[in-house]
Every structure is written in structure tokens, then in C-alpha cells.
């Protein structure tokens, strides 16, 4: 019999915080993380996977938690030099971070898939959890604005998510398939957690793969989501703006609606208890606790709550 495992659908910052707590509650080797690749991009000829990096850096204890991205004690000497040559420097790649991107690009050019590359690099970083890109095929988030279509990093980093958003799409998702490991992880999980990540651009690209959504509907595990919103405001990032642009109510109820076809329970903040009745009307259970994670202790308490209140 396979050992029990906990599967987490993950984007970047919020998921990274939660995972740092989760591995204090359950054995790290029993944690599977299915990670968004819609944010992936090419910079200076290198394959960049921002969400995968945030997750692996967090699990390795190397994430710069003050910035919420990149490596701690980072320097940017290469960035300054390449800017002096007239190259764009709006996507801030640090010197240590470059080693990650160079290694990933080299391994993938040698013929390894993204999943194989992530597995090899995670092992080298001492990570015991299984980090799984949702697909090895290209899926890219596109943001439609009044001035044209932007890649997610152009919208989020270069434009600092200021442009008006008309729509969001996931190029390549209709043709892409999740890996067998991803689907098995969902179907055989003891618990599936949708991390407190942006429902549109962090979790959305994962759910845009039809076989992933089917697996979530069919799994025997409880599926629980942690709201990334308190009231009508995102804890961080443009989740509220993007939800509104995509026609969802900006509230925990709207988050539940994003996942309504497969969700069993949602964890919302203590200040949002008034939303419970409207969410339960959608046949989704509601758990109420403090969802803010200012430090690892708070993240651990949230993970304990999620694991124990949803245990079968």
C-alpha cells in the first residue's frame, strides 16, 4: 500500500507560506505540490518558472520571505551589468537565482522534461516533498488589456498590474495534458488542498487542464480551498482585480464559486463569517479561522487547522 500523501495545488507567494507550515504538520515526503506553469516565461534565453522557484526555494528554506520571491541574501551584479549593455532589466534576476535558470534551461535542452528537471533540481536542494509542474507542455497566461495582450510577467512585473484587464486566457491549455504523476497524486491523495493563491492566474492555469479538473471531481479525497481574500481584498497581489475582470464576486463566496464543481470545503478568515451561509448554499462546507500567515508559526497553525478539520 502506498503511504498517505497530501496534495497541494499551488501558485507562488501564498502557497509558499502555507507549505512552510504544512511540512511542520505532516512529513515532508508525504507532501505533493502541483505547481502552476502559466507564469513561465523566457528571459535572456532562459526558461524561467517563477512559481516553481518560489515553492522550491520555500521548501529548501532559501526563499526571501521579505520580498516574497527570489533567494535570501541575493545580489544583482549581473543584472546591473546586463542593463549597461542596453538589455531590459525589469524582470529582476538575482545572481544566485541565475544559477537556477541556467541549470533548468541546460537540463531541458539536453532532453529532460520540465518535470524531470524539477525533480532533479529539487533533490539537489534537499527537498523531500514531491514538486510537480502541472504539465510538461507549454501553457501561458495571457492578459487582455485595452492596449493589447500581455504575458503574465509583463502584466504583473513590468506594468505592476496597473492596466485595465478585459479578459484572461491560458494559451495552450486546451491541448495540454497533466502528467500521470499529477493525476495519480490527486486521485490517490488523503487530502487535496487548493492553496491561498490567486484563483485566476495561479490556480486557474492548473484547472484549465481538463484532465486535472476531472481528477478533482473524481478523487475520493476531501478537497479544501483556503481563501486568498479577506472581505473584498486580496491578502497580496492582483487577485481581486482579476476576479472582478473575470466576472466573479470579489469575496470568499466568489473564491468558492471558482472551484464549485469539485470543492468540498473552504477555509475563510474569522472576519468573513457572514459569508458562510451563502457559501453553504452552494453545498460547500465552511471552516473559519485566522488565515493570515505573517510568520512560520501562523502558517503552521493554519496548516494544522486545514489538515485536522478536514481529516476523514
C-alpha positions as CSV (number, residue, x, y, z in Angstrom):
1,X,0.0,0.0,0.0
2,X,1.3,3.5,-0.9
3,X,1.9,5.8,2.1
4,X,-0.7,8.5,2.5
5,X,0.1,11.9,0.9
6,X,-1.3,15.4,0.9
7,X,-1.7,17.1,-2.5
8,X,-1.5,20.9,-2.7
9,X,-2.4,22.9,-5.8
10,X,-0.1,25.9,-5.7
11,X,0.9,29.2,-7.2
12,X,3.6,31.4,-5.7
13,X,3.6,33.6,-2.5
14,X,0.6,32.4,-0.6
15,X,1.2,28.7,-1.4
16,X,4.9,29.0,-0.4
17,X,3.9,30.4,3.0
18,X,1.3,27.6,3.6
19,X,3.7,24.9,2.5
20,X,6.4,26.0,5.0
21,X,3.7,25.4,7.7
22,X,2.4,22.2,6.2
23,X,5.8,20.4,6.3
24,X,5.8,21.1,10.0
25,X,2.5,19.3,10.4
26,X,2.9,16.2,8.2
27,X,6.1,14.5,7.0
28,X,7.5,16.5,4.1
29,X,8.0,13.3,2.0
30,X,4.2,12.9,2.1
31,X,3.6,16.3,0.5
32,X,2.9,16.6,-3.2
33,X,2.8,20.1,-4.7
34,X,1.2,20.6,-8.1
35,X,2.5,23.9,-9.4
36,X,1.2,26.4,-11.9
37,X,3.3,26.9,-15.1
38,X,1.2,29.6,-16.6
39,X,3.6,32.2,-15.3
40,X,6.6,30.6,-17.0
41,X,8.4,32.8,-19.4
42,X,11.7,33.3,-21.3
43,X,14.2,35.9,-20.2
44,X,17.6,36.4,-21.8
45,X,17.1,33.0,-23.5
46,X,16.5,31.2,-20.2
47,X,13.4,29.2,-19.1
48,X,12.0,31.0,-16.0
49,X,9.5,29.2,-13.8
50,X,8.6,31.8,-11.1
51,X,6.0,29.7,-9.1
52,X,8.1,26.6,-9.2
53,X,11.1,28.6,-7.9
54,X,9.1,30.2,-5.1
55,X,7.9,26.8,-4.0
56,X,11.2,25.0,-4.1
57,X,13.1,28.0,-2.5
58,X,10.5,28.0,0.3
59,X,10.7,24.2,0.9
60,X,14.5,24.5,0.9
61,X,14.4,27.3,3.4
62,X,16.1,29.7,1.0
63,X,13.2,32.0,-0.1
64,X,13.5,35.7,0.6
65,X,10.4,35.9,2.8
66,X,10.5,39.7,3.0
67,X,10.2,40.2,-0.8
68,X,8.2,37.0,-1.2
69,X,10.3,35.9,-4.2
70,X,13.8,35.0,-5.1
71,X,16.6,33.9,-2.8
72,X,17.6,35.3,0.6
73,X,20.8,37.4,0.7
74,X,20.6,37.9,-3.1
75,X,22.8,40.2,-5.1
76,X,22.1,41.7,-8.6
77,X,25.6,42.4,-10.1
78,X,24.8,40.5,-13.3
79,X,21.5,42.5,-13.7
80,X,23.3,45.8,-13.4
81,X,25.9,44.7,-16.0
82,X,23.4,43.4,-18.5
83,X,21.4,46.7,-18.2
84,X,24.6,48.6,-19.0
85,X,24.6,46.7,-22.3
86,X,21.1,48.0,-23.0
87,X,19.2,44.8,-22.2
88,X,15.9,45.1,-20.4
89,X,16.2,44.6,-16.6
90,X,12.5,44.9,-15.5
91,X,12.4,41.2,-14.6
92,X,14.9,41.2,-11.7
93,X,17.0,38.1,-11.9
94,X,19.5,37.8,-9.0
95,X,22.9,36.3,-9.3
96,X,22.2,33.1,-7.3
97,X,18.8,32.9,-9.0
98,X,20.5,32.9,-12.4
99,X,22.1,29.6,-11.4
100,X,18.7,28.0,-11.1
101,X,17.5,29.3,-14.5
102,X,20.8,28.3,-16.2
103,X,20.6,24.8,-14.8
104,X,16.9,24.4,-15.7
105,X,17.5,25.6,-19.3
106,X,20.5,23.4,-19.7
107,X,18.8,20.3,-18.5
108,X,15.7,20.9,-20.6
109,X,17.8,21.5,-23.7
110,X,19.6,18.2,-23.0
111,X,16.2,16.5,-23.4
112,X,14.8,16.3,-19.9
113,X,11.1,17.3,-19.4
114,X,10.3,20.1,-17.1
115,X,9.0,17.6,-14.5
116,X,12.3,15.6,-14.7
117,X,14.3,18.8,-14.4
118,X,12.3,19.9,-11.3
119,X,12.7,16.5,-9.7
120,X,16.5,16.5,-10.2
121,X,16.9,20.1,-9.0
122,X,14.6,19.6,-6.0
123,X,16.6,16.6,-4.9
124,X,19.8,18.5,-5.2
125,X,18.3,21.2,-2.9
126,X,17.5,18.6,-0.3
127,X,13.7,18.9,-0.8
128,X,11.8,15.8,0.3
129,X,8.4,16.9,-0.9
130,X,7.4,16.0,-4.5
131,X,7.2,19.1,-6.6
132,X,5.2,18.5,-9.8
133,X,4.7,21.0,-12.6
134,X,1.1,20.6,-13.6
135,X,2.1,19.8,-17.2
136,X,5.3,19.5,-19.3
137,X,3.5,21.2,-22.2
138,X,3.6,25.0,-22.7
139,X,0.6,26.7,-21.0
140,X,0.9,30.5,-20.8
141,X,-1.4,33.0,-19.1
142,X,-2.4,35.9,-21.3
143,X,-3.9,39.2,-20.0
144,X,-6.1,41.1,-22.5
145,X,-5.9,44.9,-21.9
146,X,-7.2,47.9,-23.8
147,X,-3.7,48.3,-25.3
148,X,-3.2,44.7,-26.3
149,X,-2.4,41.3,-24.9
150,X,0.4,40.9,-22.3
151,X,2.1,37.8,-20.9
152,X,1.6,37.4,-17.2
153,X,5.0,38.6,-16.2
154,X,4.7,41.7,-18.5
155,X,1.4,42.5,-16.8
156,X,2.4,41.6,-13.2
157,X,6.1,42.7,-13.1
158,X,6.8,45.2,-15.9
159,X,3.4,47.0,-15.7
160,X,3.0,46.4,-11.9
161,X,-0.6,45.1,-12.7
162,X,-1.8,48.6,-13.4
163,X,-3.5,48.1,-16.8
164,X,-7.3,47.5,-17.0
165,X,-8.0,43.8,-17.5
166,X,-10.6,42.8,-20.1
167,X,-10.1,39.1,-20.0
168,X,-7.7,36.3,-19.0
169,X,-6.9,33.3,-21.1
170,X,-4.5,30.3,-20.9
171,X,-2.8,29.7,-24.2
172,X,-2.1,26.0,-24.9
173,X,-4.3,24.7,-22.0
174,X,-6.9,23.2,-24.4
175,X,-4.2,21.0,-25.9
176,X,-2.1,20.3,-22.8
177,X,-2.3,17.2,-20.6
178,X,-1.3,16.8,-17.0
179,X,1.4,14.2,-16.3
180,X,0.4,10.8,-15.0
181,X,2.1,11.7,-11.6
182,X,-0.1,14.8,-11.2
183,X,-3.4,12.9,-11.9
184,X,-2.4,10.0,-9.7
185,X,-1.4,12.4,-6.9
186,X,-4.9,14.0,-7.0
187,X,-6.8,10.7,-7.2
188,X,-4.9,8.9,-4.5
189,X,-4.5,11.8,-2.1
190,X,-5.6,11.7,1.6
191,X,-6.4,15.4,1.3
192,X,-6.3,17.9,-1.6
193,X,-5.7,21.5,-0.7
194,X,-6.1,24.4,-3.0
195,X,-3.5,26.8,-1.6
196,X,-4.4,30.5,-0.8
197,X,-3.2,31.5,-4.3
198,X,-4.7,33.8,-6.9
199,X,-7.8,31.8,-8.2
200,X,-7.5,33.3,-11.7
201,X,-3.8,33.3,-12.6
202,X,-2.2,30.9,-10.1
203,X,-4.8,28.2,-9.8
204,X,-6.7,29.0,-13.0
205,X,-4.0,27.6,-15.4
206,X,-3.9,24.4,-13.4
207,X,-7.7,24.0,-13.6
208,X,-7.7,24.9,-17.3
209,X,-6.4,21.4,-18.0
210,X,-9.5,19.3,-18.4
211,X,-7.9,16.1,-17.0
212,X,-6.9,17.9,-13.8
213,X,-10.4,19.2,-13.2
214,X,-11.8,15.8,-14.0
215,X,-9.4,14.2,-11.4
216,X,-10.5,16.7,-8.8
217,X,-14.2,15.9,-9.4
218,X,-13.5,12.1,-9.1
219,X,-11.0,12.0,-6.3
220,X,-12.2,10.3,-3.1
221,X,-10.2,12.8,-1.0
222,X,-11.7,15.8,0.6
223,X,-10.9,18.9,-1.5
224,X,-10.4,22.1,0.6
225,X,-9.5,25.6,-0.6
226,X,-8.0,28.3,1.5
227,X,-9.4,31.8,0.6
228,X,-6.7,34.2,-0.6
229,X,-9.2,37.0,0.2
230,X,-10.3,38.7,3.4
231,X,-13.5,40.5,2.7
232,X,-13.2,42.0,-0.8
233,X,-9.5,42.5,-0.7
234,X,-6.7,40.1,-1.7
235,X,-4.1,39.4,1.0
236,X,-1.5,40.2,-1.6
237,X,-1.3,40.7,-5.4
238,X,-4.0,41.3,-8.0
239,X,-6.4,38.5,-7.2
240,X,-9.3,40.9,-6.5
241,X,-8.7,42.8,-9.7
242,X,-8.5,39.7,-11.8
243,X,-11.5,38.0,-10.2
244,X,-13.7,41.1,-10.9
245,X,-12.4,41.2,-14.5
246,X,-13.4,37.5,-15.0
247,X,-16.9,38.1,-13.6
248,X,-16.5,36.6,-10.1
249,X,-17.7,38.3,-6.9
250,X,-14.6,39.6,-5.1
251,X,-15.2,37.8,-1.8
252,X,-14.7,34.3,-0.2
253,X,-18.0,33.4,-1.9
254,X,-16.5,34.3,-5.2
255,X,-13.5,32.1,-4.5
256,X,-15.8,29.2,-3.6
257,X,-17.6,29.8,-6.9
258,X,-14.3,29.5,-8.9
259,X,-14.0,25.9,-7.5
260,X,-17.7,25.0,-7.0
261,X,-17.7,21.9,-9.2
262,X,-15.1,19.9,-7.1
263,X,-14.8,21.7,-3.8
264,X,-15.9,20.1,-0.5
265,X,-14.8,22.8,2.0
266,X,-13.4,26.3,2.0
267,X,-11.4,27.9,4.8
268,X,-12.2,31.6,5.3
269,X,-11.0,34.2,7.7
270,X,-12.6,34.9,11.1
271,X,-13.7,38.3,9.8
272,X,-15.6,36.7,7.0
273,X,-18.1,34.6,8.9
274,X,-21.0,36.5,7.3
275,X,-20.2,34.8,4.0
276,X,-20.6,31.3,5.4
277,X,-24.4,31.0,4.8
278,X,-24.1,32.0,1.1
279,X,-21.2,29.6,0.5
280,X,-23.0,26.7,2.3
281,X,-26.0,27.3,-0.1
282,X,-23.7,26.1,-2.8
283,X,-23.3,22.8,-0.9
284,X,-19.7,23.7,0.1
285,X,-18.7,23.3,3.7
286,X,-17.1,26.3,5.5
287,X,-14.3,26.4,8.1
288,X,-13.5,29.6,9.9
289,X,-10.1,30.5,11.3
290,X,-7.3,33.1,11.1
291,X,-5.9,32.7,7.6
292,X,-3.2,35.4,7.7
293,X,0.4,34.0,7.7
294,X,2.8,36.7,8.8
295,X,5.3,34.1,10.0
296,X,6.0,30.4,10.0
297,X,4.2,29.9,13.4
298,X,1.0,31.3,11.9
299,X,1.5,29.2,8.7
300,X,1.9,26.0,10.9
301,X,-1.3,26.8,12.8
302,X,-3.2,27.3,9.6
303,X,-1.9,24.0,8.2
304,X,-2.8,22.2,11.4
305,X,-6.3,23.6,11.2
306,X,-6.7,22.6,7.5
307,X,-5.3,19.0,8.0
308,X,-7.2,18.2,11.2
309,X,-10.5,19.8,10.4
310,X,-10.7,18.0,7.1
311,X,-9.5,14.6,8.2
312,X,-11.8,11.8,7.4
